[in-house]
Amino acid sequence: MSASLPNLLPADDFLPALLDLSLSGVVLYTPLTNAAGEVVDFRFAYVNPAAQRLLGVPAQPATTYLQQFPETLTNGAFAFHRDAFRSEQPATFNLNYQAGGYDTYCRVAGRRLGQHLVVSFTLSQEQDRNQVEQALRESQAREQAARAQAERQRAHLERLFRQAPAAICILAGPELVFELVNPVYQQFFPERQLLGKPLREALPELADHAAYYTMREVFDTGVTKWQQALPIPRAHPDTGEPQDRYFNYIQQARYDENGQIDGVLVFGVEVTELVLAQRHTQDLQAQILHNTQLLIQERHTFFQVFANTPAAICIQRGPEHRYEYANAAYLQFFPGRQILGQTVAEALPETVESGVVALLDHVYQTGETYYGEELPLLIAQPEGPPKWMYFTFTYQAFRENGEIVGISTFAYNVADQVLARRQREMQEQRLRQIFAQAPVAIFVLSGPEHTMEIVNPAMSELIGQPREQLLGRPYFEAVPELATQGYPEFLAEVWRTGKPLALQEQPAKLRRHQPQETGYFTFVYQPLHDAQGNMTDIMCVAVDVTDQVVARQQVQVLNEALQTANDELNKTNAQLTRTNIDLDTFVYTASHDLKAPITNIESITLALREHLPPETQQDELVSQLLGLLDHTVARFQLTISQLTDLSKLQLAHTGAAEPLLLAAVVDDVRLDLTPDLQAAGARLTVEVAPDLLVSFAPQNLRSIVYNLLSNAVKRVLGN
């Protein structure tokens, strides 16, 4: 039994020796991508001795793939490298290469290995060309000629289809009906009627094949598909047995004049012999690829982590700081820039004046790690004005064999945080200005210690202390007199419940008050929360209402005194009412009881005048006495009459006031007094406006007018 390879010698010794002795060129490429993540070039990561000799390049070429071989953009070689990196499957490519001093037939095999592309190749100038290679070379030459012909004569598309060495067909509609088939394509399926038939009907062996579904996908999405070495089952022309043939396919959507997809164009080249040859080559290269994968696995792991991290990462090599690697996050900082392969000064010229290049020089020369925080950098944009960006970053030197060979950069764009903080600071400054100019007293207490973070001038004046003595101190340390007046309990309740607390006319004795003075304040304790909903501060908005409270208290005292006076007055009025009732009773009784005696005296006086002789009445003394008796009787009668009228007036029920024409009331009373006026020989003159209205109870107004006029008549009668 033969010994296994790992038992004969270590793999780490075998792989370098195998690569050094290999007659085939082996190159390990690192893709270079643009800001959109598209592969735009490759960098040489490793070149074995055979590849150095065949390509004429050193072990570490300073150029990229396209810089070394620019003609590969047009001959398909670069597209092969790019597509091989995109694919997870091994790929092969054959090319008659005639450029840059070369005239040779190239056979190339490639396979993606992590974030790298491993390529093995041979040139016919290094070995004899067999008939298959020669035939394939001639076929490729014809294909290139046909491609050039197509570019020059687009107007003759149908003729090109029929004369092209590639298999070409056009499938129309969602059923993929064969609309056009060139002879090469028809030769793949001899004795088959293709034109006018749907694909599944014409080629039933493709009904459930991947080729059919990719064509449907192209028709549905419009995305071009490029497939290499696709196995297609085809009946053998002699035996009829199905056998796999291999084709390189391009499937592209066709659009009508309205821009709608109406078919699929298929371009194919049979590469069966090449595929079979590649399989043999792949078997030989499998061990090399496997060992190469082990060799770069560690490097791949690091780059995989770098590619997926949100931090911007790049590696700059050499004293000129040439970009060797940049992950997607880093490239997004500088859209539209060619970064990889360029120096920092070339790729980002704005960094020279900003001092970034000087920082890199310092790190490279000293090996000291540099930590930058919120470094501003004005970055030119593909469209529009330059954009300010702010970076927090680390520059760290890396070494090979103990010598500094480059710098690794880890950076974050913190522009959003910087701008947000500045906006927040502006808002806070604006809020502080509003607080400072507010006509009400405001302060903000921070945290459970109630530290006075904001105090506006109105609050400083209300407390009676300068703002400088209040800011930054716990509330009850700055204003200790409130610690025993219930205010700690108010704040504790707000901090515990997280709900606002409003108090009206709350008493407080402050340091600025006199010993017997108390202030009164209406205020609101409003809890403030952070973005996560956690309470962080308490804001107080207060108004000094001491003057209003004191004024109301004084009014209340006056109202109480007035109420006392009113109570006393009501008592006096009640007493007077009772006295008036007694007086009215007395007046009524007196006037009633005195009427009879006065009437008797009057009768006696009349009887004396009738019975006394005339000479006696003419006596001076008798005449004087009789006159005194008449005058006394008249005065008593007048007094009794007035008492009677007063009693009636006071005892009368006062009716509701209503508007009355005073002239009409006077005229009505005058009619009642007409006999008295005639008896007295008096004339009543009324000078009252006919439309003069007075608001009075009708009965009382008439009694007053009647008493006034009747008294006047009586005075006229009594001279």
C-alpha positions in Angstrom: 0.0 0.0 0.0 1.5 3.3 -1.0 1.8 6.1 1.6 -0.5 9.1 1.4 0.9 12.5 0.4 0.5 14.1 3.9 2.5 11.2 5.3 5.3 11.7 2.9 5.9 15.4 3.4 4.0 18.4 4.9 1.5 20.2 2.7 3.1 23.5 3.5 6.3 22.3 1.8 4.5 20.5 -1.0 2.4 23.4 -2.3 5.2 25.9 -2.8 7.3 23.2 -4.5 4.5 22.2 -6.8 3.8 25.8 -7.8 7.4 26.4 -8.5 7.8 23.3 -10.6 4.5 23.5 -12.5 4.8 24.0 -16.2 1.4 25.7 -16.2 1.1 29.3 -15.2 -0.8 29.8 -12.0 -2.0 33.3 -10.9 -4.0 34.3 -7.8 -6.0 37.5 -8.5 -7.7 39.9 -6.1 -10.8 41.7 -7.7 -11.0 45.5 -7.7 -14.5 46.8 -7.5 -16.1 50.2 -8.0 -18.5 51.9 -5.6 -21.4 49.8 -6.9 -19.5 46.6 -6.1 -18.9 45.7 -9.7 -15.6 44.1 -10.6 -13.6 46.6 -12.8 -10.1 45.1 -12.6 -7.9 42.5 -10.9 -4.7 42.9 -8.9 -2.0 40.3 -9.0 -1.8 38.7 -5.6 0.5 35.8 -6.5 2.3 34.8 -9.8 4.1 31.4 -9.9 7.4 31.1 -11.8 5.8 29.6 -14.9 3.3 32.4 -15.1 6.1 35.0 -14.6 8.0 33.5 -17.5 5.0 33.1 -19.8 3.5 36.6 -19.1 6.8 38.4 -18.7 5.9 39.9 -15.3 7.7 39.9 -11.9 6.6 38.0 -8.8 4.8 41.1 -7.5 3.6 43.1 -10.5 2.9 46.8 -9.7 0.3 46.9 -12.5 -3.3 45.6 -12.5 -4.6 43.0 -15.0 -6.1 45.6 -17.4 -3.0 47.8 -17.2 -0.9 44.7 -18.2 -3.4 43.4 -20.8 -5.7 46.2 -22.0 -6.7 44.3 -25.1 -8.5 41.7 -23.0 -11.4 44.1 -22.7 -12.3 43.4 -26.4 -11.1 39.7 -26.9 -13.3 38.3 -24.1 -10.5 37.3 -21.7 -11.3 39.9 -19.1 -15.0 39.0 -19.3 -14.0 35.4 -18.7 -12.0 36.3 -15.5 -14.9 38.5 -14.3 -17.6 35.8 -14.9 -15.4 33.1 -13.4 -15.2 35.1 -10.2 -18.9 35.7 -10.2 -19.6 31.9 -10.6 -19.2 29.3 -8.0 -18.3 26.7 -10.7 -14.9 26.1 -12.4 -14.7 27.7 -15.9 -12.5 27.4 -18.9 -11.6 29.7 -21.8 -9.7 29.3 -25.0 -8.3 32.2 -27.0 -6.2 32.8 -30.0 -4.2 35.7 -28.5 -2.5 38.0 -31.0 -1.5 41.2 -29.2 1.4 42.7 -27.3 3.9 40.7 -29.2 2.1 37.4 -28.6 0.8 35.0 -31.3 -0.3 32.0 -29.4 -3.3 29.8 -28.4 -4.3 30.2 -24.8 -6.1 27.6 -22.7 -7.3 29.1 -19.4 -9.1 27.5 -16.4 -10.4 29.6 -13.5 -12.2 29.2 -10.3 -13.3 31.5 -7.5 -11.7 30.8 -4.2 -13.2 32.9 -1.4 -12.6 36.5 -2.3 -9.9 35.6 -4.9 -9.7 34.1 -8.4 -7.3 31.2 -9.1 -6.3 30.9 -12.8 -4.2 28.2 -14.5 -3.2 28.6 -18.1 -1.0 27.2 -20.8 0.2 28.8 -24.1 0.6 26.8 -27.3 4.0 28.3 -27.9 5.2 26.2 -24.9 3.9 22.9 -26.3 2.8 21.3 -29.5 -0.7 22.1 -30.8 -2.9 19.2 -31.4 -5.5 19.1 -34.1 -8.3 19.9 -31.6 -6.5 23.1 -30.4 -5.9 24.1 -34.0 -9.5 23.6 -34.9 -10.7 25.5 -31.9 -8.2 28.3 -32.7 -9.6 28.5 -36.2 -13.2 28.4 -34.8 -12.4 31.3 -32.4 -10.8 33.3 -35.2 -13.9 32.8 -37.3 -16.1 33.9 -34.3 -14.0 37.0 -33.8 -14.3 37.8 -37.5 -18.1 37.3 -37.3 -18.3 39.5 -34.2 -16.4 42.3 -36.0 -18.7 41.8 -39.1 -21.7 42.2 -36.8 -20.5 45.5 -35.4 -19.7 46.9 -38.8 -22.9 45.8 -40.5 -25.8 45.9 -38.1 -28.2 46.5 -40.9 -27.5 43.1 -42.3 -28.5 41.2 -39.1 -30.5 38.4 -40.8 -27.7 37.6 -43.2 -25.2 37.6 -40.2 -27.5 35.2 -38.4 -27.4 32.8 -41.2 -23.7 33.1 -41.9 -22.4 33.3 -38.3 -20.3 30.3 -37.1 -22.2 30.4 -33.8 -25.6 28.9 -33.3 -28.2 31.6 -33.2 -31.9 31.6 -32.9 -34.7 33.9 -31.9 -37.6 32.7 -29.7 -40.8 34.8 -29.9 -43.5 35.3 -27.3 -44.0 33.8 -23.9 -44.3 30.3 -25.5 -40.7 30.8 -26.9 -41.7 30.0 -30.5 -38.8 29.5 -32.9 -38.9 32.6 -35.1 -35.4 32.5 -36.7 -32.9 29.6 -36.7 -29.5 29.9 -38.4 -27.9 26.9 -40.1 -25.4 26.2 -37.3 -28.2 26.1 -34.8 -30.2 23.8 -37.1 -27.2 21.4 -37.4 -27.4 20.8 -33.7 -30.8 19.2 -34.2 -30.8 17.6 -37.7 -34.1 16.4 -39.2 -36.0 18.5 -36.6 -38.6 21.0 -37.7 -37.9 24.0 -35.4 -39.3 27.1 -37.1 -42.8 28.1 -36.0 -42.9 25.6 -33.1 -42.7 26.3 -29.4 -39.4 25.3 -27.8 -41.0 22.6 -25.6 -42.7 21.1 -28.6 -39.8 21.2 -31.0 -37.3 20.1 -28.4 -39.2 18.0 -25.8 -35.9 16.9 -24.1 -35.6 20.6 -23.0 -39.1 20.8 -21.5 -37.8 20.6 -17.9 -34.2 21.6 -18.6 -32.4 24.5 -16.9 -31.9 26.1 -20.4 -35.7 26.4 -20.8 -36.2 28.0 -17.4 -33.4 30.5 -17.9 -34.9 31.5 -21.2 -38.2 32.1 -19.4 -36.5 34.1 -16.8 -34.8 36.3 -19.4 -38.2 36.8 -21.1 -39.9 37.7 -17.7 -37.2 39.9 -16.3 -35.1 41.2 -19.2 -31.9 40.2 -17.4 -29.3 38.8 -19.8 -28.0 35.3 -19.0 -24.5 34.1 -19.8 -24.0 30.4 -19.3 -20.8 28.5 -20.0 -20.4 24.8 -20.6 -24.2 24.2 -20.2 -25.0 20.5 -20.8 -27.7 20.1 -23.4 -29.1 16.5 -24.1 -29.1 15.8 -27.8 -29.9 12.6 -29.7 -26.8 11.0 -31.3 -27.2 11.4 -35.1 -26.3 7.8 -35.8 -27.6 5.8 -32.8 -30.4 8.1 -31.6 -29.2 7.7 -28.0 -29.3 10.8 -25.9 -25.9 12.3 -25.1 -24.8 15.5 -23.3 -23.2 18.2 -25.5 -21.8 21.4 -23.9 -22.5 24.9 -25.1 -21.6 28.4 -24.1 -24.8 30.4 -24.2 -25.9 34.1 -24.2 -29.6 34.6 -23.7 -30.8 38.2 -24.2 -34.2 39.8 -24.2 -35.5 41.3 -27.4 -37.7 44.5 -27.2 -40.3 45.8 -29.6 -40.8 49.4 -30.7 -42.7 50.1 -27.4 -39.9 48.9 -25.2 -41.7 45.7 -24.3 -40.0 42.3 -24.3 -41.4 40.2 -27.1 -38.7 37.5 -27.5 -35.4 36.1 -26.5 -32.1 36.0 -28.6 -29.9 33.0 -28.1 -26.3 32.8 -29.1 -24.5 29.5 -28.6 -21.2 27.8 -29.3 -20.6 24.2 -28.8 -17.6 23.6 -26.5 -18.0 19.9 -25.8 -14.4 19.0 -26.7 -13.1 21.9 -24.7 -15.1 20.8 -21.7 -13.8 17.3 -21.9 -10.3 18.6 -22.1 -10.9 20.9 -19.2 -12.1 18.1 -17.0 -8.8 16.3 -17.5 -7.0 19.5 -16.7 -9.2 20.2 -13.7 -8.4 16.8 -12.2 -4.7 17.7 -12.4 -5.3 21.1 -10.9 -7.7 20.0 -8.1 -4.9 19.3 -5.7 -3.2 22.6 -6.5 -6.4 24.5 -6.0 -7.2 22.7 -2.8 -3.8 23.4 -1.3 -4.0 27.0 -2.5 -7.3 27.4 -0.8 -5.8 26.2 2.5 -2.9 28.6 2.0 -5.1 31.7 1.6 -7.9 30.6 4.0 -6.7 32.7 6.8 -6.3 35.8 4.6 -9.7 35.1 3.2 -11.3 34.9 6.6 -9.9 38.3 7.5 -11.1 39.9 4.3 -14.5 38.3 4.7 -14.9 39.9 8.1 -13.7 43.2 6.7 -16.1 43.1 3.8 -19.1 42.5 6.1 -18.3 44.9 8.9 -20.1 48.3 9.0 -16.9 50.0 9.7 -14.9 51.6 6.8 -11.7 49.6 6.4 -8.8 50.1 4.0 -5.2 49.1 3.7 -2.6 51.4 2.2 0.8 50.0 1.3 4.2 51.7 1.0 5.4 55.2 2.0 3.2 56.7 -0.7 0.1 55.1 0.9 -1.2 53.3 -2.1 -4.6 51.7 -1.7 -4.3 47.9 -1.6 -7.7 47.1 -0.1 -10.9 48.9 0.7 -14.2 47.4 1.8 -17.6 48.5 0.5 -18.2 50.7 3.5 -15.0 52.7 2.7 -15.8 53.0 -1.0 -19.2 54.4 -0.2 -17.6 57.4 1.4 -16.1 58.4 -2.0 -18.6 57.6 -4.8 -17.3 57.6 -8.3 -13.6 57.6 -7.2 -11.0 55.1 -8.4 -9.5 54.1 -5.1 -7.7 50.8 -5.5 -4.3 51.0 -6.9 -4.1 54.8 -6.3 -2.2 56.7 -3.7 -4.2 58.6 -1.1 -3.1 61.9 -2.6 -4.2 60.8 -6.1 -7.5 59.3 -5.1 -8.4 61.9 -2.4 -6.5 65.1 -3.2 -8.6 67.0 -0.7 -6.9 65.1 2.1 -3.6 66.7 1.4 -4.5 70.2 2.6 -6.6 68.8 5.5 -3.5 67.1 7.0 -4.6 63.5 6.5 -1.6 62.6 4.4 0.7 64.2 7.0 -0.9 62.0 9.6 -0.3 58.9 7.5 3.3 59.9 7.0 3.8 60.3 10.7 2.2 56.9 11.5 4.3 55.2 8.7 7.5 56.7 9.9 7.0 56.3 13.7 4.8 53.2 13.9 2.6 55.2 16.5 -1.1 54.4 16.3 -3.2 57.6 15.7 -6.7 58.0 17.0 -8.8 60.7 15.4 -12.2 61.9 16.5 -14.7 63.8 14.4 -12.1 65.0 11.9 -13.9 67.3 9.4 -13.3 66.6 5.7 -14.9 68.4 2.7 -15.4 65.7 0.1 -16.1 66.5 -3.6 -19.2 64.7 -4.9 -19.9 63.3 -8.4 -22.9 65.6 -8.6 -23.7 68.7 -6.6 -21.6 70.8 -4.1 -18.9 69.2 -1.9 -20.2 67.5 1.3 -18.8 67.9 4.8 -18.1 64.5 6.4 -16.8 63.9 9.9 -14.7 60.8 10.7 -13.7 59.0 13.9 -10.8 56.7 12.9 -7.7 54.8 13.7 -4.5 54.7 11.7 -2.3 51.7 12.7 0.9 50.6 11.0 1.3 47.0 10.0 4.5 45.1 9.5 6.0 42.3 7.4 9.2 40.7 8.6 9.4 43.3 11.3 9.4 46.3 8.9 6.5 48.8 8.5 5.0 48.2 5.0 1.7 49.9 5.3 -1.2 51.4 7.3 -4.6 49.9 8.1 -7.5 52.3 8.6 -10.7 51.7 10.6 -13.1 54.7 10.2 -16.7 55.7 10.9 -18.5 58.5 9.3 -20.1 60.3 12.3 -21.5 63.2 10.4 -25.0 62.4 11.4 -24.1 62.4 15.1 -22.1 65.6 14.8 -24.8 67.4 12.9 -27.5 66.1 15.2 -25.4 67.2 18.3 -24.9 70.6 16.7 -28.6 70.9 15.9 -29.4 69.8 19.5 -27.0 72.3 20.9 -28.6 75.0 18.7 -32.1 74.0 19.9 -30.9 73.9 23.5 -29.4 77.4 23.1 -32.6 78.6 21.5 -34.6 77.1 24.4 -32.3 78.7 26.9 -32.8 82.1 25.2 -36.6 81.5 25.3 -36.3 80.6 28.9 -34.2 83.6 29.6 -36.7 85.9 27.9 -39.9 84.2 29.2 -42.1 86.5 31.4 -42.7 83.6 33.8 -40.3 82.0 36.2 -38.7 78.7 34.9 -36.2 76.2 36.2 -35.2 72.6 35.3 -34.1 70.2 37.9 -31.9 67.3 36.7 -31.9 63.8 38.1 -33.2 62.4 41.4 -31.0 64.9 43.2 -32.9 67.8 41.6 -29.8 69.6 40.5 -30.7 73.1 39.2 -29.6 72.8 35.5 -31.5 75.8 34.1 -32.7 78.9 35.9 -34.1 81.8 34.0 -33.8 85.4 35.3 -37.4 85.5 36.3 -37.0 82.5 38.5 -33.8 83.9 40.0 -35.7 87.1 40.9 -38.6 85.1 42.3 -36.3 83.0 44.5 -34.3 86.1 45.4 -30.8 84.7 44.6 -28.4 85.3 41.7 -28.4 82.5 39.0 -24.7 81.8 39.7 -25.5 80.8 43.2 -28.3 78.4 42.0 -27.0 76.7 38.9 -25.4 73.3 39.5 -26.6 72.9 43.1 -29.3 70.6 44.4 -32.6 72.5 44.7 -33.0 72.1 48.5 -29.4 73.0 49.1 -29.7 76.2 47.1 -33.1 77.0 48.6 -33.1 75.2 52.0 -36.0 77.2 53.4 -38.4 75.2 51.2 -37.2 71.9 52.5 -39.6 72.1 55.5 -42.6 73.5 53.6 -43.8 70.4 51.8 -42.0 71.0 48.5 -39.7 67.8 48.7 -42.9 65.8 48.9 -44.3 67.5 45.7 -41.1 66.7 43.7 -41.0 63.2 45.1 -44.5 62.5 43.9 -43.7 63.8 40.4 -40.5 61.7 40.2 -42.4 58.6 41.5 -45.5 58.9 39.2 -44.0 60.6 36.2 -47.2 62.8 36.0 -47.4 66.6 36.0 -48.4 68.3 39.3 -50.1 71.7 39.3 -50.6 73.7 42.5 -52.6 77.0 42.9 -51.6 79.8 45.3 -49.2 77.6 47.2 -47.8 79.5 50.2 -44.0 79.7 50.7 -41.6 81.6 52.9 -38.5 82.5 51.0 -35.3 84.1 52.2 -36.2 87.4 50.6 -39.5 87.6 52.6 -39.9 89.6 55.8 -40.5 87.6 59.0 -44.2 88.1 59.0 -44.5 87.9 55.2 -45.7 84.9 53.1 -45.5 84.6 49.4 -48.1 82.7 47.3 -47.2 81.0 44.0 -49.1 79.1 41.3 -46.8 76.6 39.5 -46.6 73.3 37.5 -44.0 70.6 38.0 -43.7 69.0 34.5 -41.7 65.7 34.1 -39.3 65.6 31.1 -38.3 62.3 29.4 -35.5 61.2 27.1 -35.9 59.4 23.7 -36.4 56.1 25.5 -39.2 57.4 27.6 -37.2 57.6 30.9 -37.8 60.6 33.1 -34.6 62.6 33.4 -35.6 66.1 34.6 -38.5 68.1 36.1 -39.3 71.5 34.7 -41.1 74.1 36.9 -43.1 77.0 35.5 -44.1 79.4 38.3 -46.0 82.7 38.7 -45.9 84.9 41.8 -49.5 85.6 42.8 -48.8 87.1 46.2 -50.3 90.5 45.4 -53.5 89.0 44.1 -53.8 86.6 47.1 -53.2 89.5 49.6 -55.6 91.7 47.8 -58.3 89.0 47.8 -57.6 88.4 51.5 -58.1 92.1 52.2 -61.3 92.2 50.2 -62.4 89.1 52.2 -61.7 90.9 55.5 -63.7 93.9 54.3 -66.5 91.7 53.1 -66.6 90.0 56.5 -66.7 93.5 58.2 -69.4 94.6 55.8 -71.4 91.4 56.5 -71.1 92.2 60.2 -72.3 95.7 59.6 -75.1 94.5 57.5 -76.2 92.0 60.2 -76.2 94.9 62.7 -78.1 97.1 60.3 -80.6 94.3 59.7 -81.1 94.0 63.4 -81.6 97.8 63.7 -84.0 97.8 60.8 -85.9 95.0 62.4 -86.1 96.9 65.6 -87.1 100.1 63.8 -89.7 98.1 61.9 -91.2 96.9 65.2 -91.0 100.5 66.6 -92.6 101.8 63.5 -95.4 99.3 63.9 -95.9 100.3 67.5 -95.7 104.0 66.5 -98.2 103.4 63.6 -100.5 101.7 66.1 -100.1 104.5 68.5 -100.7 107.1 65.8 -103.7 105.3 64.6 -105.1 104.9 68.1 -104.3 108.5 69.1 -105.8 110.0 66.0 -108.9 107.8 66.4 -109.3 108.5 70.1 -108.6 112.2 69.8 -111.1 112.8 67.1 -114.1 112.6 69.5 -112.8 115.0 72.1 -111.7 117.5 69.5 -115.1 117.3 67.9 -116.8 117.9 71.2 -114.5 120.9 71.9 -115.4 122.2 68.4 -119.1 121.7 69.1 -118.8 123.5 72.5 -117.0 126.4 70.8 -119.8 126.6 68.1 -122.5 126.4 70.9 -120.8 129.2 72.8 -120.8 131.4 69.7 -124.5 130.6 69.1 -125.6 131.2 72.7 -123.4 134.0 73.9 -124.8 137.4 73.4 -123.1 139.5 70.7 -121.9 142.0 73.2 -120.3 139.3 75.2 -118.6 137.8 72.1 -117.3 141.3 71.4 -115.6 141.4 74.7 -111.9 141.5 74.0 -111.1 138.7 76.4 -114.0 136.5 75.2 -113.3 137.1 71.6 -109.6 136.3 72.2 -110.5 133.1 74.0 -113.0 132.0 71.4 -110.4 132.6 68.7 -107.8 130.6 70.6 -110.3 127.8 70.9 -111.0 127.9 67.2 -107.3 128.0 66.3 -106.5 125.1 68.8 -109.3 123.0 67.4 -108.1 123.6 63.8 -104.5 122.7 64.8 -105.6 119.5 66.5 -107.8 118.5 63.6 -104.9 119.1 61.2 -102.5 117.1 63.3 -105.0 114.2 63.6 -105.6 114.3 59.9 -101.8 114.2 59.2 -101.3 111.4 61.6 -104.1 109.5 60.0 -102.7 110.0 56.5 -99.2 109.0 57.7 -100.5 105.9 59.3 -102.3 104.9 56.2 -99.2 105.6 54.1 -96.9 103.5 56.3 -99.4 100.7 56.7 -100.1 100.5 53.0 -98.5 97.6 51.2 -95.9 98.9 48.8 -96.6 97.5 45.3 -94.2 96.8 42.5 -92.7 99.8 40.8 -93.8 100.6 37.2 -93.4 103.5 34.8 -96.2 106.2 35.4 -97.0 109.5 33.8 -96.7 112.0 36.7 -99.0 114.6 35.0 -101.8 112.0 34.8 -101.5 111.1 38.5 -101.6 114.9 39.5 -104.6 115.5 37.3 -106.5 112.6 38.8 -105.8 113.8 42.4 -106.8 117.4 41.4 -110.3 116.1 40.4 -110.7 114.4 43.8 -109.8 117.7 45.5 -111.9 120.0 43.4 -114.6 120.6 46.2 -111.8 121.5 48.7 -110.1 123.8 46.2 -113.4 125.6 45.5 -114.2 125.9 49.2 -110.7 127.4 49.9 -110.9 129.6 46.9 -107.5 128.3 45.8 -106.1 127.8 42.3 -103.9 124.9 41.5 -101.2 125.4 38.8 -99.6 122.2 37.4 -96.2 122.6 35.6 -95.4 118.9 34.9 -94.3 117.7 31.4 -97.1 115.6 29.9 -94.6 112.8 28.9 -92.5 112.7 32.2 -92.3 109.1 33.4 -91.5 108.1 37.0 -90.9 104.5 38.2 -93.0 104.1 41.4 -95.8 102.0 42.9 -99.0 103.5 41.6 -100.9 103.5 45.0 -97.9 105.0 46.9 -97.3 107.7 44.2 -101.0 108.7 44.3 -101.0 108.8 48.1 -97.9 111.0 48.2 -99.4 113.4 45.6 -102.8 113.4 47.4 -101.2 114.2 50.8 -99.0 116.9 49.4 -101.9 118.7 47.6 -104.5 118.1 50.4 -102.1 119.5 53.0 -101.5 122.5 50.7 -105.3 123.1 50.5 -105.7 122.8 54.2 -102.9 125.4 54.8 -104.7 127.7 52.4 -107.9 127.2 54.4 -106.0 127.9 57.6 -104.1 130.9 56.1 
